Amino acid sequence: MRTLFLLLLLAVPWAPASVAQPIRLHPENPHYFLFRARPTVLVTSAEHYGAVVNPDFDYRVYLDALAADGLNYTRLFTGSYVEPPGAFGIEKNTLAPPGARVLLPWARSTTPGYAGGGNRFDLDGWDEAYFHRLVDFVSAADRRGIVVEVTLFSSIYGDAQWRINPLNRANNVNGTDSLPRQRVSTLQNGNLLAHQERMVRKIVRELNRFDNVIYEIQNEPWADNGTLAGPINAYLAKWEEEWMNRVEYPSAASLAWQRAIAGFVRSEEATLPNRHLIAQNFTNFRFPLAEVDSAVSILNFHYAYPEAATLNYGWDRVVAVDETGFAGAADSTYRRQAWSFMLAGGGLFNSLDYSFTVERPDGTDSNRAPGGGSKTLRAQLGVLKRFLESFDLVRMRPRRDVVVLAPGAFREALADPGRAYAVYLDRPLTGPLVLDAPAGTYEAKWVDVITGLTLKRERVVHSGSRMSLAAPEYRQDIALRLVAAP
């Protein structure tokens, strides 16, 4: 009887997904992921990184909302950085819980005086409630097929953020070295480095069993230079006036510290069963990277143009936009960003979704914030994800050149020439779309990127060279799926 029971147990098809190999770059096309035996892109519009540190946020309802639209990624801050109320002009900020309730990796001491409220932290002790919540969050995401990017550290943008940081000497009982915030994420940070290392190793041990985890070294490391300090209106004005045409990039001191943090992840995992991908956040907008650490598999950009993907495609890694969302509330803005970036060769896209709040964790709230987010946008991003997954992703490469003519519209395209073409047009055409494709019979399907509905379907017998296609009527943007007929 016991033998029969064991045989039945081994035959059970619902073995936990977490026993699988962690998400990794696809060995045949490393610009995409391999996750649970399938080529994968990560697409989402996610909350503002406070799902674990904010104990009042119902993350199960939140994750259900992502899964309902087929979205498969969320980004999480560990608690080494939290925000004061009102930071960056966000009224209902999940990353700014009441200071007396904020849940961080470190235990509270019996000594009052944390600037955010409540007792100071003891950096030599762990808060088991925090780690229970962290593991439960990742486990809940695991069950829903959602990948969690765990961002270990963040830039400390200004004095208001440093004032409530647990590593600030005033907020702990461990006598951490007193130093300017600009040195916290460098190797010249005194005894802070030992506390940072302990936290990284603890988190890596706790999450090692999960297959749906990615580690990001630091959020927006270029901002350690101090360029983002100040009120949100000054921040946006500076961005609009100056930053669009120049790039902020991490300093040499920052890069050295980031290599050390990646080294802590790698050396800790060398003692554990699983190895996870490491992501590095480089800069905003577009920038051709001159060097990439061998430990890094994901190249993260913020507020990126499609050129961030094309300029860095040769690194044979996933190029990602793991944050956008400072360009107003219109869904169309972020939908266009997502389609343009992913069809330029990107493998991950995340738009900040400020409709996720403590009061409405299902993502239906209104929120005064610099960006948007809504149920409508999430549904539209689901259309993008399903569109990409309808192709054999492993064979697809960015090929803007296959679009010979797209009058009136900006275009991006992926292609497996002669077999499959994915074309995105960001506005209505003023004439036919002309493609360069070999002779053959093709099936063309024009997809409404807002609803996912097919607007037009036709069979095209093509004699070679220039293929002219007439788009259906549409008002905003549209996608074309063109595949060789069986």
C-alpha positions as CSV (number, residue, x, y, z in Angstrom):
1,M,0.0,0.0,0.0
2,R,2.8,2.4,0.9
3,T,4.5,1.8,-2.5
4,L,1.2,2.5,-4.3
5,F,0.8,5.7,-2.3
6,L,4.3,6.9,-3.3
7,L,3.7,6.1,-6.9
8,L,0.5,8.1,-6.9
9,L,2.2,11.0,-5.1
10,L,5.0,11.1,-7.8
11,A,2.3,11.2,-10.5
12,V,0.5,14.2,-9.1
13,P,0.6,17.0,-11.8
14,W,0.2,19.9,-9.4
15,A,3.7,19.9,-7.9
16,P,4.5,23.4,-6.7
17,A,5.9,25.7,-9.3
18,S,8.7,26.7,-6.9
19,V,10.5,23.4,-7.5
20,A,11.2,24.5,-11.0
21,Q,14.4,26.2,-12.2
22,P,14.3,29.9,-11.5
23,I,13.4,32.3,-14.3
24,R,16.4,32.7,-16.6
25,L,17.4,34.1,-20.0
26,H,16.2,32.0,-22.8
27,P,19.3,30.0,-24.0
28,E,18.2,30.3,-27.7
29,N,17.3,34.0,-27.5
30,P,18.6,35.8,-24.3
31,H,16.6,38.9,-25.1
32,Y,13.6,37.0,-23.6
33,F,13.1,34.9,-20.5
34,L,12.6,31.2,-20.0
35,F,10.0,30.7,-17.2
36,R,8.4,27.4,-16.4
37,A,9.5,25.9,-19.7
38,R,8.1,28.7,-21.8
39,P,9.6,31.7,-23.7
40,T,8.3,34.7,-21.7
41,V,8.1,38.4,-21.7
42,L,7.3,40.3,-18.5
43,V,4.6,43.0,-18.9
44,T,2.8,44.9,-16.1
45,S,1.4,48.1,-14.6
46,A,2.3,47.6,-10.9
47,E,2.0,49.4,-7.5
48,H,4.7,51.7,-6.1
49,Y,6.9,49.0,-4.5
50,G,5.4,49.1,-1.0
51,A,3.5,45.8,-1.0
52,V,5.6,44.2,1.8
53,V,6.8,47.2,3.9
54,N,3.2,48.6,4.1
55,P,1.4,46.2,6.4
56,D,-2.0,47.8,5.6
57,F,-1.7,46.9,1.9
58,D,-3.7,43.8,0.9
59,Y,-1.3,42.2,-1.6
60,R,-3.4,39.2,-2.4
61,V,-6.1,41.5,-3.8
62,Y,-3.4,43.4,-5.6
63,L,-1.9,40.3,-7.2
64,D,-5.3,39.0,-8.2
65,A,-5.8,42.3,-10.1
66,L,-2.6,41.8,-12.0
67,A,-3.4,38.1,-12.8
68,A,-6.9,39.0,-14.0
69,D,-5.4,40.8,-16.9
70,G,-2.7,38.2,-17.6
71,L,0.1,40.5,-16.3
72,N,3.1,38.6,-14.8
73,Y,5.5,41.0,-13.1
74,T,5.7,43.2,-10.0
75,R,8.6,45.2,-8.5
76,L,9.3,45.2,-4.8
77,F,11.4,47.4,-2.5
78,T,12.9,45.5,0.5
79,G,12.7,48.3,3.1
80,S,16.3,49.5,2.9
81,Y,14.5,52.7,1.6
82,V,11.1,54.0,2.3
83,E,9.5,57.4,1.5
84,P,8.0,60.2,3.7
85,P,4.3,61.1,3.0
86,G,4.0,63.4,-0.1
87,A,7.3,62.4,-1.7
88,F,7.4,62.9,-5.4
89,G,3.9,64.4,-5.4
90,I,2.2,61.0,-4.7
91,E,-0.8,61.5,-2.4
92,K,-1.6,57.8,-1.7
93,N,1.9,56.2,-1.7
94,T,2.1,52.6,-0.8
95,L,5.9,53.1,-0.2
96,A,5.1,55.7,2.5
97,P,3.3,53.9,5.3
98,P,2.9,55.5,8.7
99,G,6.4,55.4,10.3
100,A,5.3,53.6,13.4
101,R,3.8,50.8,11.3
102,V,6.4,50.5,8.6
103,L,7.7,46.9,8.4
104,L,11.4,46.7,7.7
105,P,13.9,43.7,7.7
106,W,15.3,44.9,11.0
107,A,13.7,44.5,14.4
108,R,12.6,47.4,16.5
109,S,14.6,48.1,19.6
110,T,13.2,49.2,23.0
111,T,14.7,52.7,22.4
112,P,12.3,55.4,21.1
113,G,13.4,57.9,18.6
114,Y,12.8,56.6,15.0
115,A,12.3,59.8,12.9
116,G,9.4,58.2,11.2
117,G,7.6,57.2,14.4
118,G,8.0,54.5,17.0
119,N,11.2,52.9,18.3
120,R,14.6,52.9,16.6
121,F,15.8,49.8,14.7
122,D,18.2,47.2,15.9
123,L,20.3,46.3,12.8
124,D,21.6,43.2,14.5
125,G,18.1,41.7,14.8
126,W,15.6,40.6,12.2
127,D,11.9,41.3,12.2
128,E,10.3,37.9,11.7
129,A,7.0,39.5,10.8
130,Y,8.7,41.2,7.9
131,F,10.2,38.1,6.6
132,H,7.0,36.1,7.0
133,R,5.2,38.8,4.9
134,L,8.0,38.9,2.3
135,V,8.0,35.1,1.8
136,D,4.2,35.0,1.8
137,F,4.1,37.8,-0.8
138,V,6.5,36.0,-3.1
139,S,4.7,32.7,-2.6
140,A,1.3,34.4,-3.5
141,A,2.9,35.8,-6.6
142,D,4.4,32.4,-7.4
143,R,0.9,30.7,-7.3
144,R,-0.3,33.3,-9.8
145,G,2.6,33.0,-12.2
146,I,3.9,36.5,-11.4
147,V,7.6,37.3,-11.3
148,V,8.9,39.5,-8.5
149,E,11.8,41.8,-9.1
150,V,13.3,42.3,-5.6
151,T,15.0,45.7,-5.6
152,L,17.6,45.4,-2.8
153,F,18.5,49.1,-2.5
154,S,17.5,52.5,-3.8
155,S,19.0,55.9,-4.2
156,I,18.3,58.1,-1.2
157,Y,17.1,61.1,-3.2
158,G,17.1,63.9,-0.6
159,D,17.4,64.8,3.1
160,A,13.7,64.0,3.7
161,Q,14.3,60.4,2.6
162,W,17.6,60.1,4.6
163,R,15.9,61.4,7.7
164,I,13.7,58.3,8.0
165,N,16.2,55.8,6.6
166,P,17.0,52.9,9.1
167,L,20.7,53.1,8.3
168,N,20.8,56.7,9.4
169,R,22.6,56.8,12.8
170,A,19.7,58.6,14.4
171,N,17.3,55.8,13.6
172,N,19.1,52.8,14.9
173,V,20.8,51.7,18.1
174,N,23.9,50.2,16.5
175,G,26.1,53.2,16.2
176,T,26.3,53.3,12.4
177,D,28.8,55.8,11.0
178,S,27.6,59.3,10.5
179,L,28.1,60.2,6.9
180,P,26.3,62.1,4.1
181,R,23.6,60.2,2.2
182,Q,25.6,60.4,-1.0
183,R,28.1,57.9,0.4
184,V,25.6,55.3,1.6
185,S,25.7,53.4,-1.7
186,T,29.5,53.4,-2.1
187,L,32.3,51.4,-0.6
188,Q,33.3,54.4,1.4
189,N,30.3,54.0,3.7
190,G,32.0,52.9,6.8
191,N,30.3,50.2,8.8
192,L,27.1,50.5,6.8
193,L,28.5,48.0,4.3
194,A,28.4,45.1,6.8
195,H,24.8,45.8,7.6
196,Q,23.9,46.0,3.9
197,E,25.7,42.7,3.3
198,R,23.8,40.9,6.1
199,M,20.5,42.1,4.8
200,V,21.3,41.0,1.2
201,R,22.4,37.5,2.4
202,K,19.4,37.1,4.6
203,I,16.9,38.0,1.9
204,V,18.7,35.8,-0.6
205,R,18.5,32.8,1.8
206,E,14.8,33.4,2.5
207,L,13.8,33.5,-1.2
208,N,16.1,31.0,-2.7
209,R,13.5,28.3,-3.1
210,F,11.3,30.4,-5.4
211,D,11.5,30.3,-9.2
212,N,9.8,33.6,-9.7
213,V,12.4,36.0,-8.2
214,I,14.8,38.4,-9.9
215,Y,17.2,40.6,-7.9
216,E,17.9,44.2,-8.8
217,I,20.9,45.8,-7.2
218,Q,19.7,49.4,-6.8
219,N,17.0,51.6,-8.0
220,E,18.1,54.8,-9.8
221,P,21.8,54.8,-8.7
222,W,22.5,57.9,-10.8
223,A,20.4,59.9,-8.4
224,D,22.9,59.4,-5.6
225,N,24.7,62.4,-7.2
226,G,21.9,64.5,-5.7
227,T,20.3,65.6,-8.9
228,L,16.8,64.5,-7.9
229,A,16.5,66.2,-4.6
230,G,13.8,68.8,-4.1
231,P,10.1,69.2,-4.5
232,I,8.3,67.4,-7.3
233,N,7.5,70.5,-9.3
234,A,11.2,71.5,-9.5
235,Y,12.0,67.9,-10.3
236,L,9.7,67.7,-13.2
237,A,10.7,71.2,-14.5
238,K,14.4,70.2,-14.4
239,W,13.6,67.0,-16.2
240,E,11.5,68.7,-18.9
241,E,14.1,71.5,-19.5
242,E,17.4,69.7,-19.2
243,W,17.3,65.9,-18.8
244,M,15.6,64.9,-22.0
245,N,18.8,65.7,-23.9
246,R,21.4,64.4,-21.4
247,V,21.8,61.3,-19.4
248,E,22.5,60.9,-15.7
249,Y,24.8,57.8,-15.1
250,P,26.0,56.2,-12.0
251,S,29.4,57.3,-10.7
252,A,32.5,55.0,-10.6
253,A,32.0,54.8,-6.8
254,S,28.5,53.7,-7.3
255,L,29.4,51.1,-9.8
256,A,32.1,49.6,-7.6
257,W,29.5,49.3,-4.7
258,Q,27.0,47.7,-7.1
259,R,29.5,45.1,-8.1
260,A,30.1,44.3,-4.4
261,I,26.3,43.9,-3.8
262,A,26.0,41.6,-6.8
263,G,28.9,39.7,-5.4
264,F,27.1,39.2,-2.1
265,V,24.1,37.7,-4.0
266,R,26.3,35.4,-6.0
267,S,28.5,34.2,-3.1
268,E,25.4,33.5,-0.9
269,E,23.7,31.6,-3.7
270,A,26.8,29.5,-4.2
271,T,25.9,27.8,-0.9
272,L,22.2,27.3,-1.9
273,P,20.3,25.2,-4.5
274,N,19.2,27.9,-6.8
275,R,20.7,30.8,-8.8
276,H,18.6,33.8,-9.7
277,L,19.0,36.5,-12.3
278,I,20.5,39.9,-11.3
279,A,19.3,43.1,-12.9
280,Q,21.2,46.5,-12.9
281,N,19.5,49.8,-13.3
282,F,21.6,52.2,-15.4
283,T,19.9,55.4,-16.5
284,N,16.8,57.1,-17.9
285,F,15.8,57.5,-21.5
286,R,18.4,56.1,-23.9
287,F,22.0,55.2,-23.6
288,P,24.5,52.8,-25.2
289,L,26.2,50.9,-22.4
290,A,30.0,50.7,-22.8
291,E,30.4,47.9,-20.2
292,V,28.1,45.4,-18.4
293,D,29.1,43.3,-15.4
294,S,29.2,39.6,-16.2
295,A,27.0,39.0,-13.1
296,V,24.2,41.1,-14.7
297,S,21.6,39.5,-16.9
298,I,19.0,42.3,-17.1
299,L,19.7,45.9,-18.2
300,N,17.2,48.1,-16.6
301,F,16.3,51.6,-17.9
302,H,13.7,54.1,-16.7
303,Y,11.4,56.2,-18.8
304,A,13.2,54.7,-21.8
305,Y,12.7,55.4,-25.4
306,P,12.7,52.4,-27.8
307,E,16.3,53.2,-28.6
308,A,17.4,52.0,-25.1
309,A,16.5,48.5,-26.4
310,T,18.1,48.9,-29.9
311,L,21.3,50.5,-28.7
312,N,21.9,47.7,-26.2
313,Y,20.6,44.7,-28.1
314,G,24.1,43.5,-28.8
315,W,24.7,42.7,-25.2
316,D,22.5,39.6,-25.6
317,R,20.6,40.2,-22.4
318,V,17.1,41.3,-21.6
319,V,16.7,45.1,-21.9
320,A,14.0,46.3,-19.6
321,V,11.9,49.3,-18.7
322,D,11.2,48.4,-15.1
323,E,9.8,51.9,-14.3
324,T,7.9,54.5,-16.2
325,G,5.0,56.7,-15.0
326,F,5.8,60.4,-14.6
327,A,4.1,61.5,-17.8
328,G,0.6,62.3,-16.7
329,A,-2.5,60.1,-16.3
330,A,-3.4,59.2,-19.8
331,D,-3.5,55.4,-20.5
332,S,-2.5,56.0,-24.1
333,T,0.9,57.4,-23.1
334,Y,2.0,54.2,-21.3
335,R,0.3,51.9,-23.8
336,R,2.3,53.5,-26.6
337,Q,5.5,53.4,-24.6
338,A,5.0,49.7,-23.9
339,W,4.2,48.7,-27.5
340,S,7.1,50.8,-28.9
341,F,9.7,49.5,-26.4
342,M,8.7,45.8,-26.5
343,L,8.5,45.7,-30.3
344,A,12.0,47.4,-30.4
345,G,13.4,44.3,-28.7
346,G,12.6,44.9,-25.1
347,G,11.9,42.0,-22.8
348,L,10.2,43.6,-19.7
349,F,7.9,46.6,-19.3
350,N,6.5,48.1,-16.1
351,S,4.4,51.3,-15.7
352,L,3.8,52.6,-12.3
353,D,0.1,52.2,-11.4
354,Y,-1.0,54.7,-8.8
355,S,-4.6,53.3,-8.8
356,F,-3.3,50.6,-6.3
357,T,-3.6,52.1,-2.8
358,V,-4.2,50.8,0.7
359,E,-7.8,51.8,0.4
360,R,-8.2,50.2,-3.0
361,P,-5.7,47.4,-3.5
362,D,-7.6,46.2,-6.5
363,G,-6.4,49.1,-8.5
364,T,-9.5,51.1,-8.9
365,D,-8.6,54.2,-6.8
366,S,-8.1,57.7,-8.0
367,N,-4.8,59.2,-6.8
368,R,-3.1,62.6,-7.1
369,A,0.3,61.5,-8.6
370,P,2.6,62.4,-11.4
371,G,1.5,59.3,-13.4
372,G,-1.5,57.2,-14.1
373,G,-2.6,53.6,-14.0
374,S,-6.0,52.0,-14.2
375,K,-7.9,48.8,-14.9
376,T,-8.2,50.0,-18.5
377,L,-4.5,50.4,-18.9
378,R,-3.8,47.0,-17.4
379,A,-6.3,45.4,-19.8
380,Q,-4.5,47.1,-22.7
381,L,-1.1,45.8,-21.5
382,G,-2.6,42.4,-21.4
383,V,-3.4,42.7,-25.1
384,L,0.3,43.5,-25.8
385,K,1.5,40.5,-23.8
386,R,-0.9,38.1,-25.5
387,F,0.0,39.5,-28.9
388,L,3.7,38.9,-28.3
389,E,3.0,35.4,-27.0
390,S,1.2,34.5,-30.2
391,F,4.5,34.4,-31.9
392,D,7.5,32.0,-31.6
393,L,9.4,34.5,-29.6
394,V,12.6,32.6,-29.7
395,R,12.8,33.3,-33.5
396,M,11.8,37.0,-33.4
397,R,14.3,39.8,-33.7
398,P,13.8,43.6,-33.9
399,R,13.6,44.5,-37.6
400,R,12.4,48.0,-38.1
401,D,13.9,47.9,-41.6
402,V,11.2,45.5,-42.8
403,V,8.8,48.4,-42.7
404,V,9.6,50.2,-46.0
405,L,6.8,52.8,-45.6
406,A,4.4,53.7,-42.9
407,P,3.2,57.1,-43.9
408,G,2.1,59.3,-41.0
409,A,3.1,56.8,-38.2
410,F,6.1,55.9,-36.1
411,R,6.7,52.1,-36.4
412,E,8.5,49.3,-34.6
413,A,8.7,45.7,-35.8
414,L,9.9,42.3,-34.8
415,A,10.4,39.7,-37.5
416,D,11.4,36.2,-38.3
417,P,11.7,37.0,-42.1
418,G,9.6,34.9,-44.3
419,R,7.8,33.4,-41.4
420,A,6.4,36.0,-39.0
421,Y,6.1,39.8,-38.6
422,A,4.9,41.9,-35.7
423,V,4.4,45.6,-36.5
424,Y,3.2,48.4,-34.3
425,L,2.0,51.7,-35.6
426,D,1.5,54.5,-33.1
427,R,-1.0,56.6,-35.1
428,P,-3.3,56.3,-38.1
429,L,-1.6,55.7,-41.5
430,T,-2.1,58.2,-44.3
431,G,-1.5,55.6,-46.9
432,P,-0.7,51.8,-47.3
433,L,1.8,50.0,-45.1
434,V,4.6,48.7,-47.2
435,L,6.7,45.8,-46.0
436,D,9.8,44.1,-47.4
437,A,9.0,40.3,-47.4
438,P,9.9,37.3,-49.5
439,A,7.4,35.7,-51.8
440,G,4.8,33.5,-50.2
441,T,1.2,33.3,-48.9
442,Y,0.6,35.1,-45.6
443,E,-2.2,35.6,-43.2
444,A,-2.6,39.2,-42.0
445,K,-4.5,40.2,-38.9
446,W,-4.9,43.8,-37.8
447,V,-5.3,44.0,-34.0
448,D,-7.0,46.8,-32.0
449,V,-4.4,47.4,-29.3
450,I,-7.0,48.9,-27.0
451,T,-9.6,46.1,-27.1
452,G,-7.6,43.2,-28.5
453,L,-10.2,42.6,-31.2
454,T,-9.3,41.7,-34.7
455,L,-10.3,44.7,-37.0
456,K,-9.4,43.0,-40.3
457,R,-8.2,39.6,-41.5
458,E,-7.0,38.7,-45.0
459,R,-5.0,36.2,-46.9
460,V,-2.1,37.8,-48.9
461,V,-0.5,36.1,-51.9
462,H,2.8,37.9,-52.3
463,S,5.1,37.7,-55.3
464,G,8.1,39.1,-53.4
465,S,9.9,42.4,-52.5
466,R,7.4,45.1,-51.6
467,M,4.1,44.0,-49.9
468,S,1.4,46.7,-49.8
469,L,-1.3,46.4,-47.1
470,A,-4.3,48.6,-46.5
471,A,-5.0,49.0,-42.8
472,P,-8.6,49.1,-41.5
473,E,-9.9,52.3,-40.1
474,Y,-8.6,53.1,-36.6
475,R,-8.3,56.2,-34.4
476,Q,-5.2,55.8,-32.3
477,D,-2.7,53.0,-32.7
478,I,-2.8,49.5,-34.1
479,A,-0.7,46.3,-34.5
480,L,-0.3,43.9,-37.4
481,R,0.3,40.2,-37.1
482,L,1.6,38.8,-40.4
483,V,2.5,35.1,-40.5
484,A,3.2,32.6,-43.3
485,A,0.2,30.6,-44.1
486,P,0.4,26.9,-43.3
